[in-house]
Amino acid sequence: MLHSALRKKIARNIASPPEKFGRLSRDDCYLILKKRLDADKAILVLGADYYFPIEKEDVSRFLKADLTDQIPYSKSYICRNFSIRLLGDFQIPGWNEFAVFAVWGSGHAFNCFIDHRENVWFIEPQTDEIFAPSKKYQPIGLIFG
């Protein structure tokens, strides 16, 4: 039920993704993520050959339509589930080439994205909060997308 409601809401509210420009190679993303997140020892698994940066305002627009944050936290649905769910929701056609990733840090899983200025922003998928990277989640162990 939630999945079909999500698809309808996303299609209705954010049918058109933002313009794509400033393509980043997989290697570009590796370097940006490792540098900005101080994640030299992190495992990075980036499946695409390239990604497009995305602006904070466009991510906010997506998050307003996305329903991941409405799922109740429980012992069987924890932070990693929210992070993977949000990453999966960003895989809808038109949005799937943007530089949005899942991140597993010290004791918490969340998401991140790269903007056109090569800044990295964190997304808390349980609340839709977007914030600057924090040492609170160091060390970063895994980034994938």
N, CA, C and O atoms as CSV, one atom per row, in Angstrom:
chain,resi,resn,atom,element,x,y,z
A,1,MET,N,N,0.833,-1.200,0.000
A,1,MET,CA,C,0.000,0.000,0.000
A,1,MET,C,C,0.873,1.258,0.000
A,1,MET,O,O,0.676,2.157,-0.818
A,2,LEU,N,N,1.832,1.314,0.918
A,2,LEU,CA,C,2.685,2.492,1.004
A,2,LEU,C,C,3.476,2.685,-0.287
A,2,LEU,O,O,3.669,3.813,-0.741
A,3,HIS,N,N,3.936,1.573,-0.878
A,3,HIS,CA,C,4.730,1.677,-2.103
A,3,HIS,C,C,3.913,2.278,-3.252
A,3,HIS,O,O,4.411,3.158,-3.953
A,4,SER,N,N,2.687,1.830,-3.458
A,4,SER,CA,C,1.876,2.376,-4.544
A,4,SER,C,C,1.486,3.824,-4.259
A,4,SER,O,O,1.405,4.631,-5.185
A,5,ALA,N,N,1.248,4.160,-3.012
A,5,ALA,CA,C,0.938,5.547,-2.653
A,5,ALA,C,C,2.141,6.436,-2.930
A,5,ALA,O,O,1.993,7.563,-3.401
A,6,LEU,N,N,3.332,5.928,-2.636
A,6,LEU,CA,C,4.557,6.685,-2.888
A,6,LEU,C,C,4.718,6.971,-4.372
A,6,LEU,O,O,4.989,8.108,-4.758
A,7,ARG,N,N,4.554,5.959,-5.200
A,7,ARG,CA,C,4.693,6.137,-6.647
A,7,ARG,C,C,3.720,7.198,-7.173
A,7,ARG,O,O,4.102,8.053,-7.971
A,8,LYS,N,N,2.473,7.140,-6.727
A,8,LYS,CA,C,1.473,8.109,-7.177
A,8,LYS,C,C,1.822,9.514,-6.710
A,8,LYS,O,O,1.710,10.469,-7.479
A,9,LYS,N,N,2.241,9.647,-5.467
A,9,LYS,CA,C,2.562,10.974,-4.932
A,9,LYS,C,C,3.786,11.560,-5.631
A,9,LYS,O,O,3.791,12.744,-5.971
A,10,ILE,N,N,4.814,10.757,-5.848
A,10,ILE,CA,C,6.007,11.248,-6.542
A,10,ILE,C,C,5.650,11.636,-7.968
A,10,ILE,O,O,6.058,12.697,-8.441
A,11,ALA,N,N,4.896,10.792,-8.655
A,11,ALA,CA,C,4.516,11.098,-10.043
A,11,ALA,C,C,3.706,12.389,-10.117
A,11,ALA,O,O,3.867,13.168,-11.056
A,12,ARG,N,N,2.848,12.618,-9.145
A,12,ARG,CA,C,2.003,13.812,-9.143
A,12,ARG,C,C,2.794,15.069,-8.771
A,12,ARG,O,O,2.618,16.118,-9.390
A,13,ASN,N,N,3.653,14.966,-7.777
A,13,ASN,CA,C,4.320,16.150,-7.235
A,13,ASN,C,C,5.655,16.484,-7.873
A,13,ASN,O,O,6.019,17.657,-7.946
A,14,ILE,N,N,6.384,15.500,-8.332
A,14,ILE,CA,C,7.700,15.779,-8.904
A,14,ILE,C,C,7.905,14.987,-10.180
A,14,ILE,O,O,8.885,14.257,-10.332
A,15,ALA,N,N,6.975,15.144,-11.079
A,15,ALA,CA,C,7.035,14.391,-12.335
A,15,ALA,C,C,8.279,14.732,-13.141
A,15,ALA,O,O,8.830,13.869,-13.824
A,16,SER,N,N,8.723,15.970,-13.068
A,16,SER,CA,C,9.887,16.329,-13.872
A,16,SER,C,C,11.092,16.581,-12.968
A,16,SER,O,O,11.041,17.431,-12.079
A,17,PRO,N,N,12.161,15.847,-13.198
A,17,PRO,CA,C,13.383,16.053,-12.416
A,17,PRO,C,C,14.057,17.359,-12.835
A,17,PRO,O,O,13.735,17.919,-13.883
A,18,PRO,N,N,14.988,17.839,-12.018
A,18,PRO,CA,C,15.703,19.059,-12.395
A,18,PRO,C,C,16.587,18.831,-13.616
A,18,PRO,O,O,16.852,17.697,-14.013
A,19,GLU,N,N,17.031,19.927,-14.192
A,19,GLU,CA,C,17.941,19.871,-15.336
A,19,GLU,C,C,19.241,19.196,-14.926
A,19,GLU,O,O,19.738,19.388,-13.816
A,20,LYS,N,N,19.778,18.405,-15.842
A,20,LYS,CA,C,21.035,17.701,-15.578
A,20,LYS,C,C,22.176,18.432,-16.268
A,20,LYS,O,O,22.158,18.629,-17.483
A,21,PHE,N,N,23.169,18.832,-15.478
A,21,PHE,CA,C,24.378,19.418,-16.053
A,21,PHE,C,C,25.526,19.217,-15.075
A,21,PHE,O,O,25.312,18.952,-13.892
A,22,GLY,N,N,26.739,19.347,-15.580
A,22,GLY,CA,C,27.915,19.178,-14.728
A,22,GLY,C,C,28.198,17.738,-14.368
A,22,GLY,O,O,28.500,17.433,-13.214
A,23,ARG,N,N,28.108,16.866,-15.319
A,23,ARG,CA,C,28.291,15.430,-15.089
A,23,ARG,C,C,29.600,15.130,-14.355
A,23,ARG,O,O,30.654,15.668,-14.693
A,24,LEU,N,N,29.509,14.262,-13.346
A,24,LEU,CA,C,30.663,13.823,-12.559
A,24,LEU,C,C,30.944,12.357,-12.867
A,24,LEU,O,O,30.026,11.538,-12.876
A,25,SER,N,N,32.194,12.025,-13.115
A,25,SER,CA,C,32.544,10.620,-13.323
A,25,SER,C,C,32.508,9.892,-11.976
A,25,SER,O,O,32.478,10.523,-10.920
A,26,ARG,N,N,32.512,8.590,-12.028
A,26,ARG,CA,C,32.580,7.788,-10.812
A,26,ARG,C,C,33.821,8.177,-10.003
A,26,ARG,O,O,33.751,8.313,-8.782
A,27,ASP,N,N,34.969,8.357,-10.692
A,27,ASP,CA,C,36.193,8.751,-9.994
A,27,ASP,C,C,36.073,10.124,-9.348
A,27,ASP,O,O,36.569,10.338,-8.242
A,28,ASP,N,N,35.407,11.065,-10.043
A,28,ASP,CA,C,35.161,12.385,-9.451
A,28,ASP,C,C,34.386,12.235,-8.140
A,28,ASP,O,O,34.740,12.840,-7.129
A,29,CYS,N,N,33.332,11.428,-8.169
A,29,CYS,CA,C,32.515,11.220,-6.969
A,29,CYS,C,C,33.325,10.585,-5.851
A,29,CYS,O,O,33.212,11.002,-4.698
A,30,TYR,N,N,34.145,9.579,-6.169
A,30,TYR,CA,C,35.021,8.972,-5.162
A,30,TYR,C,C,35.857,10.041,-4.467
A,30,TYR,O,O,35.905,10.106,-3.238
A,31,LEU,N,N,36.516,10.877,-5.267
A,31,LEU,CA,C,37.404,11.892,-4.701
A,31,LEU,C,C,36.643,12.920,-3.864
A,31,LEU,O,O,37.081,13.278,-2.770
A,32,ILE,N,N,35.521,13.387,-4.368
A,32,ILE,CA,C,34.728,14.372,-3.629
A,32,ILE,C,C,34.240,13.794,-2.309
A,32,ILE,O,O,34.382,14.429,-1.264
A,33,LEU,N,N,33.669,12.600,-2.344
A,33,LEU,CA,C,33.134,11.984,-1.131
A,33,LEU,C,C,34.231,11.706,-0.109
A,33,LEU,O,O,34.064,12.002,1.074
A,34,LYS,N,N,35.332,11.151,-0.548
A,34,LYS,CA,C,36.422,10.844,0.387
A,34,LYS,C,C,36.986,12.117,1.018
A,34,LYS,O,O,37.264,12.157,2.216
A,35,LYS,N,N,37.150,13.158,0.193
A,35,LYS,CA,C,37.717,14.409,0.701
A,35,LYS,C,C,36.740,15.142,1.628
A,35,LYS,O,O,37.099,15.505,2.748
A,36,ARG,N,N,35.521,15.356,1.166
A,36,ARG,CA,C,34.543,16.142,1.931
A,36,ARG,C,C,34.071,15.444,3.200
A,36,ARG,O,O,33.692,16.098,4.172
A,37,LEU,N,N,34.095,14.118,3.186
A,37,LEU,CA,C,33.614,13.369,4.347
A,37,LEU,C,C,34.739,12.792,5.183
A,37,LEU,O,O,34.495,12.048,6.133
A,38,ASP,N,N,35.972,13.134,4.832
A,38,ASP,CA,C,37.125,12.604,5.555
A,38,ASP,C,C,36.980,11.084,5.683
A,38,ASP,O,O,37.075,10.515,6.770
A,39,ALA,N,N,36.746,10.453,4.525
A,39,ALA,CA,C,36.395,9.035,4.487
A,39,ALA,C,C,37.446,8.216,3.743
A,39,ALA,O,O,37.101,7.366,2.921
A,40,ASP,N,N,38.709,8.460,4.020
A,40,ASP,CA,C,39.780,7.736,3.327
A,40,ASP,C,C,39.695,6.228,3.492
A,40,ASP,O,O,40.075,5.479,2.592
A,41,LYS,N,N,39.197,5.781,4.638
A,41,LYS,CA,C,39.147,4.344,4.899
A,41,LYS,C,C,37.797,3.724,4.567
A,41,LYS,O,O,37.604,2.520,4.739
A,42,ALA,N,N,36.865,4.541,4.093
A,42,ALA,CA,C,35.527,4.037,3.779
A,42,ALA,C,C,35.550,3.167,2.529
A,42,ALA,O,O,36.376,3.357,1.637
A,43,ILE,N,N,34.649,2.233,2.484
A,43,ILE,CA,C,34.424,1.436,1.286
A,43,ILE,C,C,33.398,2.191,0.447
A,43,ILE,O,O,32.301,2.487,0.920
A,44,LEU,N,N,33.751,2.498,-0.782
A,44,LEU,CA,C,32.835,3.176,-1.695
A,44,LEU,C,C,32.449,2.221,-2.806
A,44,LEU,O,O,33.311,1.662,-3.483
A,45,VAL,N,N,31.159,2.036,-2.991
A,45,VAL,CA,C,30.636,1.179,-4.044
A,45,VAL,C,C,29.691,2.033,-4.877
A,45,VAL,O,O,28.524,2.211,-4.530
A,46,LEU,N,N,30.211,2.555,-5.978
A,46,LEU,CA,C,29.423,3.406,-6.858
A,46,LEU,C,C,29.211,2.658,-8.164
A,46,LEU,O,O,30.168,2.374,-8.885
A,47,GLY,N,N,27.973,2.343,-8.466
A,47,GLY,CA,C,27.683,1.455,-9.582
A,47,GLY,C,C,27.619,2.088,-10.952
A,47,GLY,O,O,27.771,1.393,-11.956
A,48,ALA,N,N,27.398,3.400,-11.021
A,48,ALA,CA,C,27.255,4.051,-12.327
A,48,ALA,C,C,28.595,4.595,-12.812
A,48,ALA,O,O,29.503,4.828,-12.014
A,49,ASP,N,N,28.711,4.793,-14.103
A,49,ASP,CA,C,29.921,5.388,-14.674
A,49,ASP,C,C,29.975,6.882,-14.413
A,49,ASP,O,O,31.057,7.466,-14.349
A,50,TYR,N,N,28.798,7.511,-14.259
A,50,TYR,CA,C,28.726,8.948,-14.009
A,50,TYR,C,C,27.465,9.278,-13.217
A,50,TYR,O,O,26.516,8.497,-13.166
A,51,TYR,N,N,27.486,10.452,-12.606
A,51,TYR,CA,C,26.360,10.978,-11.835
A,51,TYR,C,C,26.248,12.468,-12.132
A,51,TYR,O,O,27.218,13.099,-12.552
A,52,PHE,N,N,25.062,13.023,-11.914
A,52,PHE,CA,C,24.880,14.458,-12.039
A,52,PHE,C,C,24.726,15.057,-10.643
A,52,PHE,O,O,24.009,14.503,-9.810
A,53,PRO,N,N,25.384,16.171,-10.383
A,53,PRO,CA,C,25.163,16.837,-9.094
A,53,PRO,C,C,23.720,17.325,-9.014
A,53,PRO,O,O,23.061,17.516,-10.037
A,54,ILE,N,N,23.242,17.522,-7.805
A,54,ILE,CA,C,21.858,17.958,-7.601
A,54,ILE,C,C,21.838,19.011,-6.501
A,54,ILE,O,O,22.549,18.898,-5.502
A,55,GLU,N,N,21.017,20.030,-6.696
A,55,GLU,CA,C,20.946,21.122,-5.736
A,55,GLU,C,C,20.075,20.762,-4.531
A,55,GLU,O,O,19.158,19.946,-4.627
A,56,LYS,N,N,20.383,21.382,-3.415
A,56,LYS,CA,C,19.669,21.162,-2.158
A,56,LYS,C,C,18.159,21.402,-2.327
A,56,LYS,O,O,17.350,20.651,-1.782
A,57,GLU,N,N,17.784,22.437,-3.073
A,57,GLU,CA,C,16.369,22.757,-3.276
A,57,GLU,C,C,15.645,21.635,-4.025
A,57,GLU,O,O,14.479,21.348,-3.750
A,58,ASP,N,N,16.338,21.008,-4.967
A,58,ASP,CA,C,15.729,19.909,-5.719
A,58,ASP,C,C,15.584,18.669,-4.861
A,58,ASP,O,O,14.593,17.946,-4.975
A,59,VAL,N,N,16.563,18.413,-3.999
A,59,VAL,CA,C,16.441,17.288,-3.062
A,59,VAL,C,C,15.286,17.555,-2.101
A,59,VAL,O,O,14.504,16.649,-1.811
A,60,SER,N,N,15.173,18.768,-1.612
A,60,SER,CA,C,14.061,19.124,-0.711
A,60,SER,C,C,12.715,18.894,-1.390
A,60,SER,O,O,11.785,18.375,-0.773
A,61,ARG,N,N,12.614,19.274,-2.643
A,61,ARG,CA,C,11.370,19.075,-3.400
A,61,ARG,C,C,11.037,17.586,-3.506
A,61,ARG,O,O,9.884,17.184,-3.350
A,62,PHE,N,N,12.058,16.779,-3.772
A,62,PHE,CA,C,11.862,15.340,-3.845
A,62,PHE,C,C,11.394,14.793,-2.489
A,62,PHE,O,O,10.451,14.006,-2.416
A,63,LEU,N,N,12.070,15.226,-1.422
A,63,LEU,CA,C,11.757,14.712,-0.087
A,63,LEU,C,C,10.334,15.065,0.351
A,63,LEU,O,O,9.704,14.300,1.082
A,64,LYS,N,N,9.832,16.204,-0.086
A,64,LYS,CA,C,8.454,16.585,0.266
A,64,LYS,C,C,7.441,15.613,-0.318
A,64,LYS,O,O,6.383,15.392,0.271
A,65,ALA,N,N,7.753,15.031,-1.470
A,65,ALA,CA,C,6.854,14.074,-2.103
A,65,ALA,C,C,7.109,12.641,-1.635
A,65,ALA,O,O,6.211,11.800,-1.684
A,66,ASP,N,N,8.314,12.370,-1.190
A,66,ASP,CA,C,8.702,11.029,-0.762
A,66,ASP,C,C,8.076,10.707,0.598
A,66,ASP,O,O,7.916,11.595,1.435
A,67,LEU,N,N,7.729,9.460,0.811
A,67,LEU,CA,C,7.056,9.059,2.051
A,67,LEU,C,C,7.939,8.263,3.008
A,67,LEU,O,O,7.445,7.757,4.016
A,68,THR,N,N,9.222,8.142,2.719
A,68,THR,CA,C,10.108,7.349,3.579
A,68,THR,C,C,10.038,7.810,5.028
A,68,THR,O,O,10.007,6.984,5.940
A,69,ASP,N,N,10.012,9.115,5.245
A,69,ASP,CA,C,10.001,9.653,6.602
A,69,ASP,C,C,8.713,9.349,7.362
A,69,ASP,O,O,8.655,9.550,8.575
A,70,GLN,N,N,7.694,8.874,6.681
A,70,GLN,CA,C,6.419,8.568,7.342
A,70,GLN,C,C,6.341,7.135,7.851
A,70,GLN,O,O,5.378,6.763,8.521
A,71,ILE,N,N,7.342,6.338,7.538
A,71,ILE,CA,C,7.383,4.960,8.033
A,71,ILE,C,C,7.814,4.990,9.498
A,71,ILE,O,O,8.798,5.651,9.830
A,72,PRO,N,N,7.110,4.298,10.370
A,72,PRO,CA,C,7.504,4.311,11.781
A,72,PRO,C,C,8.803,3.538,12.022
A,72,PRO,O,O,9.012,2.458,11.469
A,73,TYR,N,N,9.657,4.105,12.846
A,73,TYR,CA,C,10.880,3.427,13.285
A,73,TYR,C,C,10.464,2.308,14.229
A,73,TYR,O,O,9.578,2.491,15.063
A,74,SER,N,N,11.102,1.151,14.099
A,74,SER,CA,C,10.815,0.033,15.005
A,74,SER,C,C,12.069,-0.822,15.123
A,74,SER,O,O,13.073,-0.559,14.461
A,75,LYS,N,N,12.008,-1.831,15.953
A,75,LYS,CA,C,13.153,-2.733,16.105
A,75,LYS,C,C,13.457,-3.477,14.810
A,75,LYS,O,O,14.595,-3.886,14.582
A,76,SER,N,N,12.447,-3.654,13.960
A,76,SER,CA,C,12.661,-4.372,12.699
A,76,SER,C,C,12.792,-3.434,11.492
A,76,SER,O,O,13.045,-3.897,10.380
A,77,TYR,N,N,12.623,-2.127,11.697
A,77,TYR,CA,C,12.798,-1.154,10.609
A,77,TYR,C,C,13.630,-0.009,11.172
A,77,TYR,O,O,13.111,0.926,11.781
A,78,ILE,N,N,14.935,-0.112,10.949
A,78,ILE,CA,C,15.889,0.796,11.588
A,78,ILE,C,C,16.549,1.725,10.567
A,78,ILE,O,O,16.154,1.748,9.401
A,79,CYS,N,N,17.532,2.473,10.997
A,79,CYS,CA,C,18.134,3.513,10.161
A,79,CYS,C,C,18.636,2.981,8.814
A,79,CYS,O,O,18.484,3.660,7.798
A,80,ARG,N,N,19.221,1.800,8.783
A,80,ARG,CA,C,19.710,1.287,7.497
A,80,ARG,C,C,18.576,1.040,6.521
A,80,ARG,O,O,18.747,1.229,5.317
A,81,ASN,N,N,17.410,0.617,7.022
A,81,ASN,CA,C,16.245,0.413,6.167
A,81,ASN,C,C,15.757,1.734,5.570
A,81,ASN,O,O,15.403,1.798,4.393
A,82,PHE,N,N,15.743,2.781,6.387
A,82,PHE,CA,C,15.345,4.105,5.895
A,82,PHE,C,C,16.307,4.591,4.820
A,82,PHE,O,O,15.882,5.120,3.793
A,83,SER,N,N,17.593,4.414,5.056
A,83,SER,CA,C,18.618,4.869,4.119
A,83,SER,C,C,18.515,4.148,2.778
A,83,SER,O,O,18.566,4.776,1.721
A,84,ILE,N,N,18.373,2.847,2.830
A,84,ILE,CA,C,18.253,2.055,1.601
A,84,ILE,C,C,16.941,2.387,0.885
A,84,ILE,O,O,16.910,2.487,-0.341
A,85,ARG,N,N,15.875,2.554,1.639
A,85,ARG,CA,C,14.578,2.891,1.052
A,85,ARG,C,C,14.652,4.217,0.291
A,85,ARG,O,O,14.193,4.315,-0.847
A,86,LEU,N,N,15.239,5.244,0.935
A,86,LEU,CA,C,15.319,6.540,0.271
A,86,LEU,C,C,16.189,6.462,-0.976
A,86,LEU,O,O,15.837,7.036,-2.006
A,87,LEU,N,N,17.314,5.767,-0.902
A,87,LEU,CA,C,18.158,5.594,-2.085
A,87,LEU,C,C,17.366,4.919,-3.200
A,87,LEU,O,O,17.458,5.322,-4.360
A,88,GLY,N,N,16.595,3.905,-2.855
A,88,GLY,CA,C,15.769,3.221,-3.846
A,88,GLY,C,C,14.726,4.137,-4.457
A,88,GLY,O,O,14.455,4.056,-5.655
A,89,ASP,N,N,14.140,5.005,-3.651
A,89,ASP,CA,C,13.132,5.930,-4.176
A,89,ASP,C,C,13.748,6.915,-5.169
A,89,ASP,O,O,13.077,7.349,-6.104
A,90,PHE,N,N,15.005,7.266,-4.976
A,90,PHE,CA,C,15.686,8.150,-5.924
A,90,PHE,C,C,16.020,7.444,-7.243
A,90,PHE,O,O,16.561,8.075,-8.151
A,91,GLN,N,N,15.716,6.172,-7.363
A,91,GLN,CA,C,16.016,5.433,-8.589
A,91,GLN,C,C,14.884,5.479,-9.604
A,91,GLN,O,O,14.945,4.780,-10.616
A,92,ILE,N,N,13.858,6.279,-9.363
A,92,ILE,CA,C,12.795,6.386,-10.361
A,92,ILE,C,C,13.354,7.067,-11.609
A,92,ILE,O,O,14.260,7.894,-11.513
A,93,PRO,N,N,12.818,6.723,-12.777
A,93,PRO,CA,C,13.331,7.313,-14.025
A,93,PRO,C,C,13.350,8.844,-13.965
A,93,PRO,O,O,12.406,9.486,-13.506
A,94,GLY,N,N,14.453,9.393,-14.444
A,94,GLY,CA,C,14.645,10.836,-14.441
A,94,GLY,C,C,15.437,11.338,-13.258
A,94,GLY,O,O,16.136,12.346,-13.357
A,95,TRP,N,N,15.334,10.644,-12.138
A,95,TRP,CA,C,16.055,11.033,-10.920
A,95,TRP,C,C,17.231,10.103,-10.643
A,95,TRP,O,O,18.082,10.417,-9.811
A,96,ASN,N,N,17.289,8.984,-11.316
A,96,ASN,CA,C,18.242,7.929,-10.982
A,96,ASN,C,C,19.688,8.233,-11.343
A,96,ASN,O,O,20.577,7.482,-10.942
A,97,GLU,N,N,19.960,9.303,-12.084
A,97,GLU,CA,C,21.341,9.620,-12.445
A,97,GLU,C,C,21.973,10.679,-11.542
A,97,GLU,O,O,23.115,11.083,-11.761
A,98,PHE,N,N,21.233,11.124,-10.532
A,98,PHE,CA,C,21.780,12.153,-9.649
A,98,PHE,C,C,22.684,11.541,-8.584
A,98,PHE,O,O,22.540,10.374,-8.218
A,99,ALA,N,N,23.607,12.343,-8.103
A,99,ALA,CA,C,24.621,11.909,-7.131
A,99,ALA,C,C,24.024,11.853,-5.728
A,99,ALA,O,O,24.302,12.703,-4.881
A,100,VAL,N,N,23.199,10.835,-5.502
A,100,VAL,CA,C,22.571,10.587,-4.207
A,100,VAL,C,C,23.020,9.201,-3.768
A,100,VAL,O,O,22.969,8.250,-4.548
A,101,PHE,N,N,23.459,9.088,-2.520
A,101,PHE,CA,C,24.071,7.848,-2.049
A,101,PHE,C,C,23.564,7.476,-0.655
A,101,PHE,O,O,23.037,8.319,0.070
A,102,ALA,N,N,23.729,6.221,-0.296
A,102,ALA,CA,C,23.497,5.755,1.074
A,102,ALA,C,C,24.836,5.773,1.793
A,102,ALA,O,O,25.876,5.480,1.204
A,103,VAL,N,N,24.798,6.121,3.072
A,103,VAL,CA,C,26.023,6.238,3.873
A,103,VAL,C,C,25.809,5.513,5.189
A,103,VAL,O,O,24.786,5.681,5.854
A,104,TRP,N,N,26.793,4.705,5.550
A,104,TRP,CA,C,26.767,4.077,6.864
A,104,TRP,C,C,27.957,4.597,7.632
A,104,TRP,O,O,29.110,4.346,7.280
A,105,GLY,N,N,27.652,5.337,8.705
A,105,GLY,CA,C,28.700,5.934,9.523
A,105,GLY,C,C,28.761,5.258,10.880
A,105,GLY,O,O,28.284,4.138,11.062
A,106,SER,N,N,29.343,5.946,11.800
A,106,SER,CA,C,29.521,5.419,13.146
A,106,SER,C,C,28.172,5.317,13.857
A,106,SER,O,O,27.663,6.299,14.397
A,107,GLY,N,N,27.616,4.138,13.849
A,107,GLY,CA,C,26.372,3.884,14.568
A,107,GLY,C,C,25.105,4.393,13.905
A,107,GLY,O,O,24.041,4.356,14.523
A,108,HIS,N,N,25.182,4.871,12.656
A,108,HIS,CA,C,23.974,5.390,12.019
A,108,HIS,C,C,24.084,5.268,10.501
A,108,HIS,O,O,25.176,5.346,9.937
A,109,ALA,N,N,22.950,5.079,9.855
A,109,ALA,CA,C,22.872,5.051,8.391
A,109,ALA,C,C,21.990,6.210,7.948
A,109,ALA,O,O,20.989,6.524,8.592
A,110,PHE,N,N,22.371,6.838,6.849
A,110,PHE,CA,C,21.660,8.003,6.336
A,110,PHE,C,C,21.974,8.119,4.860
A,110,PHE,O,O,22.433,7.145,4.263
A,111,ASN,N,N,21.748,9.260,4.251
A,111,ASN,CA,C,22.030,9.458,2.830
A,111,ASN,C,C,22.834,10.732,2.641
A,111,ASN,O,O,22.955,11.555,3.549
A,112,CYS,N,N,23.381,10.875,1.438
A,112,CYS,CA,C,24.081,12.111,1.115
A,112,CYS,C,C,23.923,12.396,-0.374
A,112,CYS,O,O,23.508,11.534,-1.149
A,113,PHE,N,N,24.264,13.629,-0.756
A,113,PHE,CA,C,24.256,13.995,-2.168
A,113,PHE,C,C,25.348,15.026,-2.416
A,113,PHE,O,O,25.836,15.677,-1.492
A,114,ILE,N,N,25.718,15.156,-3.683
A,114,ILE,CA,C,26.732,16.122,-4.109
A,114,ILE,C,C,26.030,17.201,-4.924
A,114,ILE,O,O,25.270,16.898,-5.844
A,115,ASP,N,N,26.294,18.476,-4.577
A,115,ASP,CA,C,25.697,19.574,-5.340
A,115,ASP,C,C,26.659,20.082,-6.415
A,115,ASP,O,O,27.758,19.551,-6.569
A,116,HIS,N,N,26.246,21.102,-7.149
A,116,HIS,CA,C,27.042,21.618,-8.269
A,116,HIS,C,C,28.345,22.300,-7.843
A,116,HIS,O,O,29.244,22.480,-8.664
A,117,ARG,N,N,28.451,22.675,-6.585
A,117,ARG,CA,C,29.702,23.257,-6.073
A,117,ARG,C,C,30.607,22.191,-5.453
A,117,ARG,O,O,31.619,22.492,-4.821
A,118,GLU,N,N,30.208,20.950,-5.655
A,118,GLU,CA,C,30.921,19.781,-5.122
A,118,GLU,C,C,30.902,19.742,-3.597
A,118,GLU,O,O,31.802,19.180,-2.972
A,119,ASN,N,N,29.876,20.340,-3.006
A,119,ASN,CA,C,29.631,20.179,-1.574
A,119,ASN,C,C,28.859,18.887,-1.372
A,119,ASN,O,O,28.062,18.481,-2.217
A,120,VAL,N,N,29.107,18.259,-0.254
A,120,VAL,CA,C,28.363,17.057,0.109
A,120,VAL,C,C,27.424,17.430,1.250
A,120,VAL,O,O,27.822,18.095,2.207
A,121,TRP,N,N,26.175,16.995,1.138
A,121,TRP,CA,C,25.159,17.246,2.151
A,121,TRP,C,C,24.625,15.923,2.653
A,121,TRP,O,O,24.494,14.976,1.878
A,122,PHE,N,N,24.315,15.841,3.935
A,122,PHE,CA,C,23.689,14.663,4.518
A,122,PHE,C,C,22.171,14.825,4.484
A,122,PHE,O,O,21.644,15.935,4.566
A,123,ILE,N,N,21.486,13.693,4.360
A,123,ILE,CA,C,20.025,13.639,4.472
A,123,ILE,C,C,19.705,12.641,5.578
A,123,ILE,O,O,20.176,11.504,5.553
A,124,GLU,N,N,18.921,13.063,6.527
A,124,GLU,CA,C,18.391,12.143,7.534
A,124,GLU,C,C,17.067,11.611,6.985
A,124,GLU,O,O,16.065,12.326,6.999
A,125,PRO,N,N,17.048,10.357,6.499
A,125,PRO,CA,C,15.842,9.858,5.826
A,125,PRO,C,C,14.640,9.650,6.742
A,125,PRO,O,O,13.518,9.493,6.261
A,126,GLN,N,N,14.862,9.647,8.054
A,126,GLN,CA,C,13.738,9.478,8.985
A,126,GLN,C,C,12.976,10.781,9.206
A,126,GLN,O,O,11.827,10.766,9.647
A,127,THR,N,N,13.630,11.927,8.893
A,127,THR,CA,C,12.999,13.228,9.154
A,127,THR,C,C,13.035,14.170,7.949
A,127,THR,O,O,12.406,15.227,7.983
A,128,ASP,N,N,13.753,13.811,6.895
A,128,ASP,CA,C,13.960,14.651,5.710
A,128,ASP,C,C,14.858,15.859,5.974
A,128,ASP,O,O,14.916,16.766,5.144
A,129,GLU,N,N,15.543,15.892,7.086
A,129,GLU,CA,C,16.466,16.993,7.376
A,129,GLU,C,C,17.679,16.898,6.450
A,129,GLU,O,O,18.222,15.813,6.240
A,130,ILE,N,N,18.099,18.035,5.902
A,130,ILE,CA,C,19.318,18.138,5.094
A,130,ILE,C,C,20.288,18.988,5.891
A,130,ILE,O,O,19.938,20.078,6.342
A,131,PHE,N,N,21.517,18.489,6.070
A,131,PHE,CA,C,22.474,19.227,6.891
A,131,PHE,C,C,23.898,18.979,6.417
A,131,PHE,O,O,24.174,18.012,5.706
A,132,ALA,N,N,24.789,19.863,6.820
A,132,ALA,CA,C,26.205,19.733,6.462
A,132,ALA,C,C,26.797,18.510,7.161
A,132,ALA,O,O,26.349,18.145,8.248
A,133,PRO,N,N,27.793,17.878,6.554
A,133,PRO,CA,C,28.429,16.716,7.182
A,133,PRO,C,C,28.893,17.024,8.600
A,133,PRO,O,O,29.358,18.123,8.902
A,134,SER,N,N,28.753,16.037,9.443
A,134,SER,CA,C,29.069,16.186,10.857
A,134,SER,C,C,30.070,15.124,11.298
A,134,SER,O,O,30.008,13.978,10.851
A,135,LYS,N,N,30.966,15.500,12.152
A,135,LYS,CA,C,31.926,14.536,12.727
A,135,LYS,C,C,31.207,13.515,13.602
A,135,LYS,O,O,31.759,12.463,13.925
A,136,LYS,N,N,29.972,13.835,13.981
A,136,LYS,CA,C,29.168,12.944,14.817
A,136,LYS,C,C,29.077,11.543,14.222
A,136,LYS,O,O,28.995,10.554,14.951
A,137,TYR,N,N,29.093,11.465,12.890
A,137,TYR,CA,C,28.927,10.174,12.219
A,137,TYR,C,C,30.244,9.584,11.735
A,137,TYR,O,O,30.236,8.655,10.927
A,138,GLN,N,N,31.349,10.087,12.199
A,138,GLN,CA,C,32.662,9.557,11.822
A,138,GLN,C,C,32.973,8.345,12.702
A,138,GLN,O,O,32.539,8.318,13.854
A,139,PRO,N,N,33.681,7.376,12.227
A,139,PRO,CA,C,34.161,7.308,10.856
A,139,PRO,C,C,33.087,6.765,9.900
A,139,PRO,O,O,32.241,5.959,10.289
A,140,ILE,N,N,33.141,7.216,8.670
A,140,ILE,CA,C,32.255,6.699,7.632
A,140,ILE,C,C,32.814,5.350,7.207
A,140,ILE,O,O,33.996,5.241,6.883
A,141,GLY,N,N,31.976,4.326,7.204
A,141,GLY,CA,C,32.436,3.003,6.859
A,141,GLY,C,C,32.101,2.574,5.436
A,141,GLY,O,O,32.876,1.867,4.793
A,142,LEU,N,N,30.929,3.009,4.948
A,142,LEU,CA,C,30.458,2.540,3.651
A,142,LEU,C,C,29.632,3.630,2.978
A,142,LEU,O,O,28.786,4.262,3.611
A,143,ILE,N,N,29.884,3.842,1.698
A,143,ILE,CA,C,29.071,4.736,0.865
A,143,ILE,C,C,28.735,3.954,-0.393
A,143,ILE,O,O,29.630,3.435,-1.060
A,144,PHE,N,N,27.449,3.866,-0.725
A,144,PHE,CA,C,27.089,3.145,-1.942
A,144,PHE,C,C,25.930,3.813,-2.655
A,144,PHE,O,O,25.125,4.525,-2.055
A,145,GLY,N,N,25.869,3.561,-3.958
A,145,GLY,CA,C,24.802,4.139,-4.745
A,145,GLY,C,C,25.039,3.956,-6.222
A,145,GLY,O,O,24.224,4.390,-7.037
